[in-house]
């Protein structure tokens, strides 16, 4: 069984037991998290598709921790103009362990 969930403007495929890295969630580590914007649910034989969301489906998980990914270097350069700019970026994320997909 798996579900496709929208959170933070992105879509994630989630199954029970998976650990997913999503955009930062404003809760403490160890808190219970519930995703209610479920777009699709499949259990192998049956497929439920929302228009745009399924109202009777929730995905429950546990917030494991907050962290930041590896640094990405951004380098801008224009030849013959003496123009160089270097910047770095580290995206923040939250790790969530999916506990269950609840279909009412």
DSSP file (Angstrom, degrees, kcal/mol; ACC not computed):
  #  RESIDUE AA STRUCTURE BP1 BP2  ACC     N-H-->O    O-->H-N    N-H-->O    O-->H-N    TCO  KAPPA ALPHA  PHI   PSI    X-CA   Y-CA   Z-CA
    1    1 A X              0   0    0      0, 0.0    15,-0.5     0, 0.0     2,-0.3   0.000 360.0 360.0 360.0 137.2    0.0    0.0    0.0
    2    2 A X  E     -A   42   0A   0     40,-2.5    40,-2.6    13,-0.2     2,-0.3  -0.964 360.0-155.7-146.3 163.9    1.2    3.5   -0.8
    3    3 A X  E     -AB  41  14A   0     11,-2.8    11,-3.5    -2,-0.3     2,-0.5  -0.977  15.4-135.8-139.4 150.9   -0.1    7.0   -1.1
    4    4 A X  E     -AB  40  13A   0     36,-2.4    35,-2.9    -2,-0.3    36,-1.3  -0.958  31.7-173.2-108.3 121.8    0.9   10.2   -2.9
    5    5 A X  E     -AB  38  12A   0      7,-2.8     7,-2.7    -2,-0.5     2,-0.5  -0.902  19.7-140.6-122.0 141.7    0.8   13.2   -0.6
    6    6 A X  E     + B   0  11A   0     31,-2.7    31,-0.3    -2,-0.4     2,-0.3  -0.899  34.7 152.2-101.4 125.5    1.2   16.9   -1.2
    7    7 A X  E >   + B   0  10A   0      3,-2.5     3,-1.3    -2,-0.5    16,-0.3  -0.958  64.3   5.0-151.6 134.7    3.2   18.8    1.4
    8    8 A X  T 3  S-     0   0    0     -2,-0.3     3,-0.1     1,-0.3    16,-0.1   0.775 128.0 -60.1  65.4  27.6    5.2   22.0    1.1
    9    9 A X  T 3  S+     0   0    0      1,-0.3     2,-0.3    14,-0.0    -1,-0.3   0.526 119.8  94.4  79.7   4.9    4.3   22.5   -2.5
   10   10 A X  E <   -B    7   0A   0     -3,-1.3    -3,-2.5    13,-0.0     2,-0.4  -0.853  69.7-125.5-126.1 162.7    5.8   19.1   -3.5
   11   11 A X  E     -B    6   0A   0     -2,-0.3     2,-0.4    -5,-0.2    -5,-0.2  -0.907  24.0-171.7-112.6 137.8    4.4   15.6   -3.9
   12   12 A X  E     -B    5   0A   0     -7,-2.7    -7,-2.8    -2,-0.4     2,-0.6  -0.980  21.8-134.8-130.5 139.0    5.9   12.5   -2.2
   13   13 A X  E     -B    4   0A   0     -2,-0.4     2,-0.4    -9,-0.2    -9,-0.2  -0.841  33.8-174.2 -90.6 124.1    5.2    8.8   -2.5
   14   14 A X  E     +B    3   0A   0    -11,-3.5   -11,-2.8    -2,-0.6     2,-0.3  -0.948  15.0 176.9-126.7 141.2    4.8    7.3    0.9
   15   15 A X    >   -     0   0    0     -2,-0.4     3,-2.2   -13,-0.2    83,-0.3  -0.966  46.5 -83.7-134.8 152.1    4.4    3.8    2.2
   16   16 A X  T 3  S+     0   0    0    -15,-0.5    83,-0.2    -2,-0.3     3,-0.1  -0.333 117.3  24.1 -58.1 132.5    4.2    2.5    5.8
   17   17 A X  T 3  S+     0   0    0     81,-3.0    -1,-0.3     1,-0.4    82,-0.1   0.209  93.9 126.0  96.8 -14.1    7.7    2.0    7.2
   18   18 A X    <   -     0   0    0     -3,-2.2    80,-2.9    80,-0.1     2,-0.5  -0.405  54.1-140.9 -75.1 152.8    9.4    4.5    4.8
   19   19 A X  E     -D   97   0B   0     78,-0.2     2,-0.4    -3,-0.1    78,-0.2  -0.981  24.7-169.1-113.2 119.7   11.5    7.4    6.0
   20   20 A X  E     -D   96   0B   0     76,-3.0    76,-3.0    -2,-0.5     2,-0.7  -0.863  19.5-142.1-114.2 139.8   10.8   10.5    3.9
   21   21 A X  E     +D   95   0B   0     -2,-0.4    74,-0.2    74,-0.2     2,-0.2  -0.907  34.7 167.4-100.7 111.3   12.7   13.8    3.8
   22   22 A X  E     -D   94   0B   0     72,-2.5    72,-2.9    -2,-0.7     3,-0.2  -0.669  43.4 -71.9-116.0 171.3   10.2   16.7    3.4
   23   23 A X  S    S-     0   0    0    -16,-0.3    70,-0.2    70,-0.2    -1,-0.2  -0.178  77.7 -64.1 -57.8 159.3   10.4   20.5    3.8
   24   24 A X        -     0   0    0     68,-0.5     2,-0.5    69,-0.1    -1,-0.2  -0.177  49.8-155.9 -55.6 131.2   10.8   21.8    7.3
   25   25 A X        -     0   0    0     -3,-0.2     2,-2.1     2,-0.1    -1,-0.1  -0.933  18.9-128.4-108.9 131.0    7.8   21.0    9.6
   26   26 A X  S    S+     0   0    0     -2,-0.5     2,-0.3     2,-0.0    -2,-0.0  -0.412  73.7  94.4 -84.1  65.8    7.4   23.4   12.6
   27   27 A X  S    S-     0   0    0     -2,-2.1    -2,-0.1     4,-0.1     2,-0.1  -0.941  77.6 -95.3-143.5 164.9    7.2   20.8   15.3
   28   28 A X    >   -     0   0    0     -2,-0.3     3,-1.7     1,-0.1    35,-0.2  -0.444  50.5 -86.7 -82.0 157.4    9.6   19.2   17.7
   29   29 A X  T 3  S+     0   0    0      1,-0.2    35,-0.2    -2,-0.1    -1,-0.1  -0.352 115.0  32.7 -61.1 139.5   11.3   15.8   17.0
   30   30 A X  T 3  S+     0   0    0     33,-3.7    -1,-0.2     1,-0.3    34,-0.1   0.284  88.2 132.4  94.9  -9.1    9.2   12.9   18.2
   31   31 A X    <   -     0   0    0     -3,-1.7    32,-2.9    32,-0.2     2,-0.4  -0.398  62.6-110.5 -75.6 152.3    5.9   14.6   17.5
   32   32 A X  E     -E   62   0B   0     30,-0.2     2,-0.4    -3,-0.1    30,-0.2  -0.679  34.2-162.0 -81.6 135.4    3.1   12.9   15.6
   33   33 A X  E     -E   61   0B   0     28,-3.0    28,-2.8    -2,-0.4     2,-0.4  -0.945   5.9-164.7-121.7 139.7    2.5   14.3   12.1
   34   34 A X  E     -E   60   0B   0     -2,-0.4     2,-0.5    26,-0.2    26,-0.2  -0.990   6.0-156.6-129.1 126.6   -0.6   13.8   10.0
   35   35 A X  E     +E   59   0B   0     24,-3.0    24,-2.3    -2,-0.4     3,-0.1  -0.887  15.7 172.2-100.8 124.4   -0.7   14.6    6.2
   36   36 A X        +     0   0    0     -2,-0.5     2,-1.5    22,-0.2    21,-0.2   0.528  57.4  86.4-111.4  -8.4   -4.3   15.3    5.0
   37   37 A X        +     0   0    0    -31,-0.3   -31,-2.7    16,-0.1     2,-0.5  -0.573  59.3 167.6 -92.0  73.7   -3.7   16.4    1.4
   38   38 A X  E     -A    5   0A   0     -2,-1.5    16,-2.6    16,-0.5   -33,-0.2  -0.784  17.8-179.6 -93.5 124.1   -3.6   12.9   -0.1
   39   39 A X  E     +     0   0A   0    -35,-2.9    11,-2.7    -2,-0.5     2,-0.3   0.797  66.0   7.1 -91.2 -33.4   -3.8   12.8   -3.9
   40   40 A X  E     -AC   4  49A   0    -36,-1.3   -36,-2.4     9,-0.2     2,-0.4  -0.996  54.0-167.2-154.1 144.0   -3.8    9.0   -4.5
   41   41 A X  E     +AC   3  48A   0      7,-2.4     7,-3.2    -2,-0.3     2,-0.4  -0.998   9.8 179.6-135.4 134.0   -3.9    5.8   -2.6
   42   42 A X  E     -AC   2  47A   0    -40,-2.6   -40,-2.5    -2,-0.4     5,-0.2  -0.999  17.9-179.8-134.0 136.1   -3.2    2.3   -4.0
   43   43 A X        -     0   0    0      3,-1.8     2,-0.4    -2,-0.4     4,-0.1   0.084  65.6 -91.5-116.8  21.7   -3.3   -1.1   -2.2
   44   44 A X  S    S+     0   0    0      2,-0.4     3,-0.1     1,-0.1    -2,-0.0  -0.364 120.9  35.1 102.7 -52.4   -2.2   -3.1   -5.2
   45   45 A X  S    S+     0   0    0     -2,-0.4     2,-0.3     1,-0.1    -1,-0.1   0.824 113.7  53.5-100.2 -43.7   -5.7   -3.9   -6.5
   46   46 A X        -     0   0    0      2,-0.0    -3,-1.8     0, 0.0     2,-0.4  -0.736  61.8-164.6-100.0 143.9   -7.7   -0.8   -5.8
   47   47 A X  E     -C   42   0A   0     -2,-0.3     2,-0.5    -5,-0.2    -5,-0.2  -0.982   1.1-167.7-129.4 119.7   -6.7    2.7   -6.8
   48   48 A X  E     -C   41   0A   0     -7,-3.2    -7,-2.4    -2,-0.4     2,-0.4  -0.932   6.7-171.9-108.1 124.8   -8.3    5.8   -5.3
   49   49 A X  E     -C   40   0A   0     -2,-0.5    -9,-0.2    -9,-0.2     2,-0.1  -0.965  12.4-142.0-119.6 130.3   -7.7    9.1   -7.0
   50   50 A X        -     0   0    0    -11,-2.7     4,-0.2    -2,-0.4     2,-0.2  -0.434  16.4-121.7 -87.2 162.8   -8.7   12.4   -5.5
   51   51 A X  S    S-     0   0    0      2,-0.9     2,-0.1    -2,-0.1   -12,-0.0  -0.631 102.3 -38.0-131.7  76.0  -10.1   15.5   -7.3
   52   52 A X  S    S+     0   0    0     -2,-0.2    -2,-0.4   -13,-0.1     2,-0.3  -0.976 140.8  11.9 -89.6 -20.0   -7.8   17.0   -6.1
   53   53 A X        -     0   0    0     -4,-0.1    -2,-0.9    -2,-0.1     2,-0.6  -0.830  66.5-120.2-120.2 156.6   -7.7   15.4   -2.6
   54   54 A X    >   -     0   0    0    -16,-2.6     3,-0.7    -2,-0.3   -16,-0.5  -0.840  21.2-160.5 -90.4 123.3   -9.2   12.4   -0.9
   55   55 A X  T 3  S+     0   0    0     -2,-0.6    -1,-0.1     1,-0.2    -5,-0.0   0.733  84.4  49.2 -80.1 -21.8  -11.2   13.6    2.0
   56   56 A X  T 3  S+     0   0    0      2,-0.0    48,-2.7    47,-0.0     2,-0.4   0.185  94.6  86.4-105.1  18.1  -11.4   10.3    3.9
   57   57 A X  E <   + F   0 103B   0     -3,-0.7   -19,-0.3    46,-0.2     2,-0.3  -0.963  47.3 176.5-123.8 135.3   -7.7    9.4    3.9
   58   58 A X  E     - F   0 102B   0     44,-2.3    44,-3.1    -2,-0.4     2,-0.5  -0.983  19.5-146.5-132.8 145.1   -4.9   10.5    6.3
   59   59 A X  E     -EF  35 101B   0    -24,-2.3   -24,-3.0    -2,-0.3     2,-0.4  -0.968  18.8-158.5-112.9 121.9   -1.2    9.5    6.4
   60   60 A X  E     +EF  34 100B   0     40,-2.5    39,-2.3    -2,-0.5    40,-1.7  -0.789  20.2 156.3-103.6 141.5    0.2    9.3    9.9
   61   61 A X  E     -EF  33  98B   0    -28,-2.8   -28,-3.0    -2,-0.4     2,-0.4  -0.927  37.0-115.0-151.9 175.4    3.9    9.6   10.8
   62   62 A X  E     -EF  32  97B   0     35,-2.6    35,-2.7    -2,-0.3     2,-0.6  -0.979  27.8-126.2-121.1 130.6    6.5   10.4   13.4
   63   63 A X  E     - F   0  96B   0    -32,-2.9   -33,-3.7    -2,-0.4    33,-0.2  -0.647  27.4-178.2 -77.0 117.8    8.8   13.4   13.1
   64   64 A X  E     -     0   0B   0     31,-2.9     2,-0.3    -2,-0.6    -1,-0.2   0.954  51.5 -42.7 -85.1 -55.6   12.4   12.0   13.5
   65   65 A X  E     - F   0  95B   0     30,-0.9    30,-2.7   -36,-0.1     2,-0.4  -0.979  44.7-111.9-164.5 172.7   14.6   15.1   13.3
   66   66 A X  E     + F   0  94B   0     -2,-0.3     2,-0.3    28,-0.2    28,-0.2  -0.924  43.9 147.6-114.4 142.4   15.5   18.3   11.5
   67   67 A X  E     - F   0  93B   0     26,-2.5    26,-2.7    -2,-0.4     2,-0.4  -0.902  38.9-113.1-156.5-176.0   18.6   18.7    9.5
   68   68 A X  E     - F   0  92B   0     -2,-0.3    24,-0.2    24,-0.2     3,-0.1  -0.984  27.9-124.7-131.6 144.2   20.2   20.4    6.5
   69   69 A X        -     0   0    0     22,-2.7     3,-0.1    -2,-0.4    24,-0.0  -0.119  47.8 -63.9 -78.6 180.0   21.4   18.8    3.3
   70   70 A X        -     0   0    0      1,-0.1    21,-0.4    20,-0.1     2,-0.2  -0.225  63.0 -92.9 -64.0 154.7   24.9   19.1    1.7
   71   71 A X        -     0   0    0     19,-0.1     2,-0.5    -3,-0.1    19,-0.2  -0.489  33.4-153.7 -72.9 135.6   26.0   22.5    0.6
   72   72 A X  E     -G   89   0C   0     17,-2.5    17,-1.7    -2,-0.2     2,-0.5  -0.949  12.0-140.9-108.2 126.5   25.5   23.4   -3.1
   73   73 A X  E     -G   88   0C   0     -2,-0.5     2,-0.5    15,-0.2    15,-0.2  -0.765  10.9-161.4 -91.4 128.9   27.9   25.9   -4.5
   74   74 A X  E     -G   87   0C   0     13,-3.8    13,-2.7    -2,-0.5     2,-0.5  -0.953  11.1-176.7-109.8 121.5   26.5   28.5   -6.9
   75   75 A X  E     -G   86   0C   0     -2,-0.5     2,-0.4    11,-0.2    11,-0.2  -0.975   6.7-168.5-126.0 120.5   29.1   30.2   -9.1
   76   76 A X  E     +G   85   0C   0      9,-2.8     9,-2.2    -2,-0.5     2,-0.3  -0.877  13.7 172.8-107.3 140.2   28.2   33.0  -11.5
   77   77 A X  E     -G   84   0C   0     -2,-0.4     2,-0.5     7,-0.2     7,-0.2  -0.990  20.7-171.6-151.4 134.0   30.8   34.1  -14.1
   78   78 A X  E > > -G   83   0C   0      5,-1.9     3,-1.2    -2,-0.3     5,-1.1  -0.980  30.1-128.6-126.6 120.1   31.0   36.4  -17.1
   79   79 A X  T 3 5S+     0   0    0     -2,-0.5    -2,-0.0     1,-0.2     5,-0.0  -0.293  85.0  10.9 -69.4 150.7   34.1   36.3  -19.1
   80   80 A X  T 3 5S+     0   0    0      1,-0.1    -1,-0.2     3,-0.0     0, 0.0   0.442 112.1  81.7  64.9   3.6   36.1   39.4  -20.0
   81   81 A X  T < 5S-     0   0    0     -3,-1.2    -2,-0.1     2,-0.1    -1,-0.1   0.375  96.7-122.3-116.3   2.0   34.0   41.5  -17.5
   82   82 A X  T   5 +     0   0    0     -4,-0.3     2,-0.6     1,-0.2    -3,-0.1   0.866  62.5 146.1  57.9  38.3   35.8   40.6  -14.2
   83   83 A X  E   < +G   78   0C   0     -5,-1.1    -5,-1.9     2,-0.0     2,-0.3  -0.931  11.8 151.8-113.4 118.0   32.5   39.4  -12.8
   84   84 A X  E     +G   77   0C   0     -2,-0.6     2,-0.4    -7,-0.2    -7,-0.2  -0.987  13.1 177.6-143.4 133.4   32.5   36.4  -10.4
   85   85 A X  E     -G   76   0C   0     -9,-2.2    -9,-2.8    -2,-0.3     2,-0.4  -0.999   6.1-169.2-136.2 132.9   30.1   35.6   -7.6
   86   86 A X  E     +G   75   0C   0     -2,-0.4     2,-0.3   -11,-0.2   -11,-0.2  -0.982  13.0 165.4-122.8 133.4   30.1   32.6   -5.3
   87   87 A X  E     -G   74   0C   0    -13,-2.7   -13,-3.8    -2,-0.4     2,-0.3  -0.977  19.8-147.6-141.6 154.5   27.3   31.6   -3.0
   88   88 A X  E     -G   73   0C   0     -2,-0.3     2,-0.4   -15,-0.2   -15,-0.2  -0.892   9.2-166.7-122.2 155.3   26.4   28.5   -1.1
   89   89 A X  E     -G   72   0C   0    -17,-1.7   -17,-2.5    -2,-0.3     2,-0.5  -0.994   8.7-172.2-144.1 134.3   23.0   27.0   -0.1
   90   90 A X        -     0   0    0     -2,-0.4     2,-0.3   -19,-0.2   -19,-0.1  -0.974  21.7-141.4-125.8 116.5   22.0   24.3    2.3
   91   91 A X        -     0   0    0     -2,-0.5   -22,-2.7   -21,-0.4     2,-0.3  -0.591  13.9-135.5 -79.5 132.2   18.3   23.3    2.1
   92   92 A X  E     + F   0  68B   0     -2,-0.3   -68,-0.5   -24,-0.2     2,-0.3  -0.632  31.4 169.5 -84.7 145.1   16.6   22.5    5.5
   93   93 A X  E     - F   0  67B   0    -26,-2.7   -26,-2.5    -2,-0.3     2,-0.4  -0.954  28.3-132.5-148.6 166.7   14.4   19.4    5.8
   94   94 A X  E     -DF  22  66B   0    -72,-2.9   -72,-2.5    -2,-0.3     2,-0.5  -0.978  18.8-135.8-122.5 138.1   12.6   17.2    8.3
   95   95 A X  E     -DF  21  65B   0    -30,-2.7   -31,-2.9    -2,-0.4   -30,-0.9  -0.826  24.0-173.0 -94.5 128.7   12.8   13.4    8.4
   96   96 A X  E     -DF  20  63B   0    -76,-3.0   -76,-3.0    -2,-0.5     2,-0.6  -0.984  16.4-148.6-126.0 129.0    9.4   11.7    8.9
   97   97 A X  E     -DF  19  62B   0    -35,-2.7   -35,-2.6    -2,-0.4     2,-0.5  -0.863  23.2-132.0 -94.3 123.8    8.9    8.0    9.4
   98   98 A X  E     + F   0  61B   0    -80,-2.9   -81,-3.0    -2,-0.6   -37,-0.3  -0.637  28.3 175.7 -80.3 123.1    5.5    6.9    8.0
   99   99 A X  E     -     0   0B   0    -39,-2.3     2,-0.3    -2,-0.5   -38,-0.2   0.882  57.3 -14.7 -93.1 -47.2    3.5    4.8   10.4
  100  100 A X  E     - F   0  60B   0    -40,-1.7   -40,-2.5   -84,-0.1     2,-0.6  -0.995  44.2-133.4-157.8 155.6    0.2    4.2    8.7
  101  101 A X  E     - F   0  59B   0     -2,-0.3     2,-0.7   -42,-0.2   -42,-0.2  -0.969  31.0-156.1-112.6 112.5   -2.1    5.1    5.9
  102  102 A X  E     - F   0  58B   0    -44,-3.1   -44,-2.3    -2,-0.6     2,-0.6  -0.811  12.4-175.9 -99.5 113.6   -5.6    5.5    7.3
  103  103 A X  E       F   0  57B   0     -2,-0.7   -46,-0.2   -46,-0.2    -2,-0.0  -0.941 360.0 360.0-107.2 118.7   -8.5    5.0    5.0
  104  104 A X              0   0    0    -48,-2.7   -47,-0.1    -2,-0.6    -1,-0.1   0.454 360.0 360.0 -90.0 360.0  -11.9    5.7    6.7
